[in-house]
Amino acid sequence: MIALPKLALDGVSMVFDANGSRFTALSPISVEVQANKFVSLIGPSGCGKSTIFNIVAGLQPPTAGRVLIDGADATGLIGQVGYMLQKDLLLPWRTVLDNVCLGMEIRGLPLKEARQRALPLLRRYGLSGFETLYPSSLSGGMRQRAALLRTLLVDMDIVLLDEPFGALDAQTKAQMQEWLLHLFNDFGRTVIFVTHDVEEAVFLSDEIHVMASRPGRVIETLPIDLPRPRDRAIISSPRFVAIKKYCLDLLRLEATENASASIAA
Amino acid sequence: MTSKSTTFAAAPIAGVWGLFFRSARAPRPGKRRLPVETEWSTALVVCIQTGLLAGLVAAWEICARVCVIDPFFWSLPSAIWATGVVYFTEGNAVVDISYTFRSTLLGFFIGTVSGGLLGLSFWWSRNYARVMQPLIICLESMPKLALAPLIILVFGLGLPSKVVIATALTLVVSTLTAYAGVRAIDRDQEKLFYSLGASRWQVFTKLVAPACVPWLISILRVNIGLALTGAIVGEFVASQFGLGRTILYAGQTYEIALVWVAVFVLSALSMIMYAAVSWLEGLLRRGAYG
């Protein structure tokens, strides 16, 4: 008896036709994500990670294939998943609190009620004292926290995170990863996470899809069987190091193959 | 021993470097400090400003009295002052000022608001924006003041025609500014809204309109000047009241002192409105960003 996957990509592909030349951003891929799992997509830039996110979020219709959420066709539907883009995209004219409330407001919740719901969470997740400030006076890490809370508070089962910590310095990044795991434990969502950082992916995920570019495709799916809850110390455990090395080797191999292919061509 | 050998080794190398490079360099300047200007006190600056102004007025008066400049065309500060007193006590200063003031403010308000809304409306459809864009640019490049006589014919001699001219001047600028604001909106920001399931109306009210507010605020000061220009030109063409009409009338009847009085009153009016709009701008900016 296999549980119905929370999210399934069924032969989703994306081909761009730009003045006569066809560019395959995504060759047909099929991926299943089980509920309450943390899944990462890693791969070189241009491998179609962001394209997958745009398709799942309904912002871009795929050339072929379907997106299934809880088994129901959700291809091209917006507002079915929480989506956090690379930039925090906080509105400069709204306070941190009101920015966090944006998603709920769009869902039709009155602002007052949304504030009541958001306030305790801001306090709990490291943004207390920042509620009435404007985003311009926040550090990068704090802005990302606000952006992530905004995404989580929309109450979507599936959350897409597109390199949320890409622009942060190493120390803040480590802090944010632990913070995210903390949130993941509390909220129990299905998270799909895009990153360039292999260590980050291994540390956070239950499963990693390694992708390759030209055309964008999934070349390997790795289950990460490290125990949860995870502590930073796990990074130096032999198991962790082995998985990380394996991922890096996969990516390196792919990169050299691509390079030799382009030299041959 | 070791330290000695290093010094020996280093010295000739430095010498060689010196031979080849020192001489090639530009000569070093002498000791020079960062130039710093000592700041005068505000009181001193104000004193000098007042003195300059007084000197200028005195020079005008003296030159006109000894006929270095023709007092018929240039008038005298003393005559201007006397005319000003009469204009305010017996003439229709209040009527003129309020007339010009009203047409300016109305034109400013109507032009800015409707121009802003028109600019924002382009967000709704890219096709509509593409159709409208050349028309707006045509309007922008057209000298709108050249239409003033026509506008007077259509809208009559009264206040409405002045308001229309002031509006015409401010409308196009506001439209273009608001449209620039619309185009500056981050596509990713829109993506975020849509990913949250937002309707177009929600994106418009919660993203597009607020994002364009700073753009419109920045145009307020320009617009108040334009609106005043429009109102004055309208009065020049044909009017029964207003400061512009007073200037024209006084000029035609060679009452040069009255021309100057009206010009000074107009300048004062302009400064007051400019200050008020600057204050409003500060208020709005604080409202928009806490």
Chai-1 contact restraints between the chains, C-beta under 6 A:
chainA,res_idxA,chainB,res_idxB,connection_type,confidence,min_distance_angstrom,max_distance_angstrom,comment,restraint_id
A,A57,B,S195,contact,1.0,0.0,6.0,A-B,restraint_1
A,L59,B,K191,contact,1.0,0.0,6.0,A-B,restraint_2
A,I78,B,Y194,contact,1.0,0.0,6.0,A-B,restraint_3
A,I78,B,G197,contact,1.0,0.0,6.0,A-B,restraint_4
A,G79,B,G197,contact,1.0,0.0,6.0,A-B,restraint_5
A,Y83,B,S195,contact,1.0,0.0,6.0,A-B,restraint_6
A,L85,B,D188,contact,1.0,0.0,6.0,A-B,restraint_7
A,K87,B,D188,contact,1.0,0.0,6.0,A-B,restraint_8
A,L89,B,D188,contact,1.0,0.0,6.0,A-B,restraint_9
A,L89,B,Q189,contact,1.0,0.0,6.0,A-B,restraint_10
A,L89,B,L192,contact,1.0,0.0,6.0,A-B,restraint_11
A,W93,B,P210,contact,1.0,0.0,6.0,A-B,restraint_12
A,W93,B,A288,contact,1.0,0.0,6.0,A-B,restraint_13
A,G103,B,L196,contact,1.0,0.0,6.0,A-B,restraint_14
A,I106,B,L196,contact,1.0,0.0,6.0,A-B,restraint_15
A,I106,B,A198,contact,1.0,0.0,6.0,A-B,restraint_16
A,I106,B,Q202,contact,1.0,0.0,6.0,A-B,restraint_17
A,Y134,B,G290,contact,1.0,0.0,6.0,A-B,restraint_18
